[in-house]
């Protein structure tokens, strides 16, 4: 289980892909791709700090975490 970030705003025909332990990000403009990277890294850090793994989170807990981050 992991996060998937998809950017839909690329107009420069660049293919952007970022893969990490708990997330993958594809496409997007340079700016949106970097923003998705920052969000996913922050989520990953917060989950690691909690001593849990992503699959331990209920949908409600995950949405609460996302609201705190974003």
MMTF fields as JSON, N, C-alpha, C and O atoms, coordinates in Angstrom:
{
  "mmtfVersion": "1.0.0",
  "mmtfProducer": "UNKNOWN",
  "numBonds": 279,
  "numAtoms": 280,
  "numGroups": 70,
  "numChains": 1,
  "numModels": 1,
  "chainsPerModel": [1],
  "groupsPerChain": [70],
  "chainIdList": ["A"],
  "bondAtomList": [4, 2, 8, 6, 12, 10, 16, 14, 20, 18, 24, 22, 28, 26, 32, 30, 36, 34, 40, 38, 44, 42, 48, 46, 52, 50, 56, 54, 60, 58, 64, 62, 68, 66, 72, 70, 76, 74, 80, 78, 84, 82, 88, 86, 92, 90, 96, 94, 100, 98, 104, 102, 108, 106, 112, 110, 116, 114, 120, 118, 124, 122, 128, 126, 132, 130, 136, 134, 140, 138, 144, 142, 148, 146, 152, 150, 156, 154, 160, 158, 164, 162, 168, 166, 172, 170, 176, 174, 180, 178, 184, 182, 188, 186, 192, 190, 196, 194, 200, 198, 204, 202, 208, 206, 212, 210, 216, 214, 220, 218, 224, 222, 228, 226, 232, 230, 236, 234, 240, 238, 244, 242, 248, 246, 252, 250, 256, 254, 260, 258, 264, 262, 268, 266, 272, 270, 276, 274],
  "bondOrderList": [1, 1, 1, 1, 1, 1, 1, 1, 1, 1, 1, 1, 1, 1, 1, 1, 1, 1, 1, 1, 1, 1, 1, 1, 1, 1, 1, 1, 1, 1, 1, 1, 1, 1, 1, 1, 1, 1, 1, 1, 1, 1, 1, 1, 1, 1, 1, 1, 1, 1, 1, 1, 1, 1, 1, 1, 1, 1, 1, 1, 1, 1, 1, 1, 1, 1, 1, 1, 1],
  "groupList": [{"groupName": "UNK", "atomNameList": ["N", "CA", "C", "O"], "elementList": ["N", "C", "C", "O"], "formalChargeList": [0, 0, 0, 0], "bondAtomList": [1, 0, 2, 1, 3, 2], "bondOrderList": [1, 1, 2], "singleLetterCode": "X", "chemCompType": "L-PEPTIDE LINKING"}],
  "groupTypeList": [0, 0, 0, 0, 0, 0, 0, 0, 0, 0, 0, 0, 0, 0, 0, 0, 0, 0, 0, 0, 0, 0, 0, 0, 0, 0, 0, 0, 0, 0, 0, 0, 0, 0, 0, 0, 0, 0, 0, 0, 0, 0, 0, 0, 0, 0, 0, 0, 0, 0, 0, 0, 0, 0, 0, 0, 0, 0, 0, 0, 0, 0, 0, 0, 0, 0, 0, 0, 0, 0],
  "groupIdList": [1, 2, 3, 4, 5, 6, 7, 8, 9, 10, 11, 12, 13, 14, 15, 16, 17, 18, 19, 20, 21, 22, 23, 24, 25, 26, 27, 28, 29, 30, 31, 32, 33, 34, 35, 36, 37, 38, 39, 40, 41, 42, 43, 44, 45, 46, 47, 48, 49, 50, 51, 52, 53, 54, 55, 56, 57, 58, 59, 60, 61, 62, 63, 64, 65, 66, 67, 68, 69, 70],
  "secStructList": [7, 7, 3, 3, 3, 3, 3, 7, 7, 7, 7, 1, 7, 7, 7, 7, 3, 3, 3, 7, 1, 1, 3, 3, 3, 3, 3, 7, 7, 2, 2, 2, 2, 2, 2, 2, 2, 2, 2, 2, 2, 2, 2, 2, 2, 2, 2, 2, 2, 2, 6, 7, 7, 4, 4, 4, 1, 7, 2, 2, 2, 2, 2, 2, 2, 2, 2, 2, 2, 7],
  "xCoordList": [0.85, 0.0, 0.891, 1.943, 0.47, 1.232, 0.418, -0.716, 1.008, 0.36, 0.712, 1.808, -0.222, 0.007, -0.397, -1.547, 0.563, 0.284, 0.342, 1.288, -0.676, -0.736, -0.972, -1.939, -0.092, -0.259, -0.844, -0.41, -1.818, -2.497, -2.245, -2.906, -1.3, -1.141, 0.104, 0.468, 0.753, 1.98, 1.655, 0.823, 2.325, 2.152, 3.476, 3.528, 4.553, 5.864, 6.308, 7.455, 5.437, 5.696, 6.816, 7.338, 7.186, 8.181, 7.49, 6.356, 8.189, 7.678, 8.394, 9.611, 7.638, 8.204, 7.71, 6.509, 8.652, 8.317, 9.195, 10.413, 8.568, 9.293, 8.792, 7.587, 9.726, 9.366, 10.116, 11.317, 9.401, 9.994, 9.347, 8.489, 9.768, 9.275, 7.756, 7.163, 7.124, 5.685, 4.869, 3.675, 5.488, 4.722, 5.345, 6.54, 4.502, 4.919, 4.201, 3.025, 4.915, 4.337, 4.644, 5.773, 3.614, 3.814, 3.245, 2.249, 3.917, 3.494, 3.445, 4.091, 2.68, 2.549, 3.625, 4.662, 3.362, 4.377, 5.484, 5.315, 6.6, 7.679, 7.215, 7.565, 6.43, 5.947, 4.99, 5.14, 4.022, 3.066, 3.717, 3.358, 4.665, 5.373, 6.148, 6.133, 6.818, 7.553, 6.603, 6.924, 5.449, 4.469, 3.976, 3.841, 3.709, 3.287, 4.392, 4.117, 5.642, 6.766, 6.818, 6.999, 6.66, 6.714, 5.597, 5.829, 4.401, 3.272, 3.526, 3.342, 3.946, 4.176, 5.314, 5.215, 6.395, 7.49, 7.011, 7.362, 6.207, 5.702, 4.79, 4.893, 3.904, 3.03, 3.885, 3.649, 4.868, 5.757, 6.471, 6.549, 6.984, 7.68, 6.744, 7.111, 5.545, 4.581, 4.166, 4.02, 3.98, 3.62, 4.778, 4.562, 5.991, 7.162, 7.317, 7.644, 7.089, 7.192, 6.163, 6.396, 5.025, 3.962, 4.263, 3.618, 5.247, 5.575, 4.617, 4.631, 3.796, 2.835, 3.228, 4.197, 2.475, 2.633, 1.338, 0.297, 1.409, 0.254, -0.98, -2.088, -0.803, -1.948, -2.611, -3.725, -1.954, -2.558, -3.615, -4.459, -3.569, -4.457, -5.837, -5.954, -6.856, -8.204, -8.343, -7.561, -9.31, -9.519, -9.729, -9.246, -10.437, -10.684, -9.396, -9.175, -8.549, -7.271, -6.372, -5.689, -6.384, -5.559, -6.036, -5.218, -7.339, -7.869, -7.551, -7.275, -7.591, -7.227, -5.755, -5.416, -4.892, -3.479, -3.284, -2.5, -3.992, -3.882, -4.359, -3.749, -5.434, -5.915, -4.878, -4.707, -4.199, -3.169, -1.978, -1.38, -1.643, -0.489, -0.805, -0.007, -1.949, -2.295, -3.084, -3.481],
  "yCoordList": [-1.175, 0.0, 1.232, 1.253, 2.232, 3.463, 4.581, 4.385, 5.747, 6.925, 7.039, 6.672, 7.544, 7.803, 9.237, 9.622, 10.026, 11.404, 11.52, 11.049, 12.153, 12.318, 13.783, 14.38, 14.356, 15.739, 15.772, 15.026, 16.625, 16.699, 18.015, 18.307, 18.804, 20.145, 20.332, 21.466, 19.251, 19.368, 19.745, 19.117, 20.772, 21.181, 21.134, 21.487, 20.696, 20.707, 19.341, 19.187, 18.365, 17.02, 16.291, 15.291, 16.781, 16.095, 14.962, 15.103, 13.858, 12.747, 12.796, 12.624, 13.031, 13.133, 11.963, 11.704, 11.26, 10.114, 10.168, 10.317, 10.046, 9.944, 8.695, 8.504, 7.845, 6.645, 6.646, 6.913, 6.347, 6.232, 5.03, 4.362, 4.767, 3.576, 3.521, 2.463, 4.633, 4.608, 5.447, 5.652, 5.932, 6.73, 6.748, 6.509, 7.037, 7.249, 8.489, 8.705, 9.293, 10.496, 10.452, 10.194, 10.709, 10.709, 11.978, 12.537, 12.405, 13.516, 14.846, 15.009, 15.784, 17.118, 18.063, 17.637, 19.335, 20.341, 20.22, 19.543, 20.865, 20.832, 21.324, 20.755, 22.379, 22.971, 22.036, 21.828, 21.479, 20.611, 19.3, 18.744, 18.804, 17.578, 17.799, 16.946, 18.932, 19.248, 19.411, 18.984, 20.02, 20.18, 18.814, 18.589, 17.907, 16.558, 15.822, 15.085, 16.014, 15.402, 15.88, 15.079, 17.166, 17.729, 17.154, 16.775, 17.091, 16.546, 15.089, 14.692, 14.292, 12.866, 12.642, 11.773, 13.417, 13.303, 13.634, 12.951, 14.684, 15.094, 14.023, 13.695, 13.482, 12.391, 11.231, 10.678, 10.864, 9.757, 10.014, 9.125, 11.21, 11.552, 11.468, 10.92, 12.002, 11.989, 10.563, 10.23, 9.734, 8.341, 7.63, 6.893, 7.844, 7.23, 7.695, 6.892, 8.975, 9.517, 8.899, 8.776, 8.513, 7.941, 6.498, 5.946, 5.887, 4.5, 3.521, 2.328, 4.022, 3.194, 3.107, 3.731, 2.337, 2.277, 2.767, 2.811, 3.132, 3.705, 2.812, 3.311, 1.516, 0.601, 0.54, 0.028, 1.05, 1.103, 2.2, 2.158, 3.177, 4.331, 4.012, 3.416, 4.406, 4.325, 5.459, 6.409, 5.375, 6.496, 7.819, 8.86, 7.787, 9.004, 9.564, 10.775, 8.688, 9.139, 9.714, 10.718, 9.065, 9.547, 10.914, 11.795, 11.1, 12.395, 13.491, 14.634, 13.138, 14.099, 14.498, 15.677, 13.527, 13.799, 14.716, 15.663, 14.431, 15.26, 16.681, 17.628, 16.853, 18.203, 18.971, 20.177, 18.283, 18.925, 19.355, 20.404, 18.554, 18.832, 19.886, 20.788, 19.764, 20.682, 21.837, 22.732],
  "zCoordList": [0.0, 0.0, 0.0, 0.64, -0.707, -0.759, -1.36, -1.797, -1.374, -1.947, -3.424, -3.845, -4.189, -5.6, -5.873, -5.664, -6.345, -6.72, -8.232, -8.862, -8.815, -10.262, -10.576, -10.104, -11.37, -11.807, -13.207, -14.085, -13.415, -14.711, -15.442, -16.439, -14.957, -15.511, -16.382, -16.691, -16.776, -17.568, -19.008, -19.662, -19.479, -20.872, -21.632, -22.81, -20.96, -21.595, -22.11, -22.531, -22.084, -22.588, -21.84, -22.333, -20.663, -19.841, -19.076, -18.62, -18.95, -18.149, -16.815, -16.743, -15.771, -14.426, -13.589, -13.508, -12.969, -12.132, -10.891, -10.983, -9.745, -8.491, -7.777, -7.611, -7.357, -6.613, -5.295, -5.247, -4.236, -2.904, -2.22, -2.796, -0.993, -0.288, -0.189, -0.4, 0.127, 0.374, -0.596, -0.379, -1.654, -2.606, -3.991, -4.168, -4.959, -6.339, -6.851, -6.558, -7.612, -8.199, -9.689, -10.104, -10.478, -11.918, -12.531, -12.07, -13.583, -14.416, -13.668, -12.633, -14.194, -13.623, -14.131, -14.64, -13.986, -14.294, -13.254, -12.239, -13.501, -12.518, -11.159, -10.125, -11.175, -9.928, -9.188, -7.984, -9.887, -9.203, -8.77, -7.732, -9.554, -9.188, -7.886, -6.998, -7.779, -6.552, -5.363, -4.253, -5.585, -4.505, -4.03, -2.828, -4.962, -4.583, -3.839, -2.892, -4.259, -3.558, -2.107, -1.19, -1.907, -0.557, 0.311, 1.459, -0.233, 0.535, 0.893, 2.044, -0.082, 0.175, 1.169, 2.036, 1.053, 2.026, 3.429, 4.391, 3.542, 4.852, 5.438, 6.62, 4.62, 5.083, 5.559, 6.633, 4.77, 5.116, 6.444, 7.292, 6.618, 7.865, 9.057, 10.097, 8.92, 10.03, 10.386, 11.562, 9.38, 9.643, 10.342, 11.304, 9.87, 10.506, 11.948, 12.823, 12.206, 13.565, 14.499, 15.701, 13.938, 14.773, 15.167, 16.059, 14.498, 14.789, 14.124, 14.425, 13.231, 12.525, 11.056, 10.623, 10.306, 8.857, 8.23, 8.886, 6.963, 6.279, 6.381, 6.579, 6.251, 6.292, 7.663, 7.778, 8.709, 10.045, 10.161, 11.056, 9.263, 9.353, 8.78, 7.709, 9.492, 8.941, 7.922, 7.953, 7.035, 6.109, 6.849, 6.402, 7.96, 8.723, 9.316, 9.298, 9.839, 10.392, 9.3, 9.502, 8.151, 7.053, 6.576, 6.313, 6.462, 6.028, 7.061, 6.695, 8.335, 9.376, 9.212, 9.314, 8.961, 8.742, 7.527, 7.579, 6.451, 5.242, 5.492, 4.995, 6.249, 6.571, 7.396, 7.215, 8.286, 9.098, 8.234, 8.474, 7.246, 6.394, 5.34, 5.09, 4.742, 3.642, 4.202, 3.457]
}
